[in-house]
Amino acid sequence: MEKKLTIADLLDLAKMLPRGFGTNDLIMAKTCDLMTQDTVSPYQAVSAAGQPGDALQKLEEQAILARLDEIRAWVTSGRRQQFVVRESADDFQNLAQNHLIGQKISKKILARRARLLRERVEE
């Protein structure tokens, strides 16, 4: 399992497995929670929770579906791919710079070791 789960996630999963839920259900639930937290203000949540019936559940579901529509539009517009390409290019550039810095540090360490070794030999 390459997805990183917290201990709390694993405990939730252990409780839900006997009920027929799996890892994918846990990931979906966590994703929905994040989308809800991102789109529903605490004031809206408290207000809906104070209403009779399932107002809070409906509010959360509307928020999740609205965010999914936003995501769908973002992906189909090509913006996701543009973002990923730019992000990947930046990552590769950072890796190349880190590699060059690493090489310089290695050369300095090797030069220092050689200098210390020469000093010991001369003594």
Secondary structure, DSSP 4 states (H G I P E B T S, - for coil): --S---HHHHHHHHHHGGGT--HHHHHHHHHHHHHHHHHS-HHHHHHHHTSSSSHHHHHHHHHHHHHHHHHHHHHHTTHHHHHHHHHHHHHHHHHHHHHHHHHHHHHHHHHHHHHHHHHHHH-
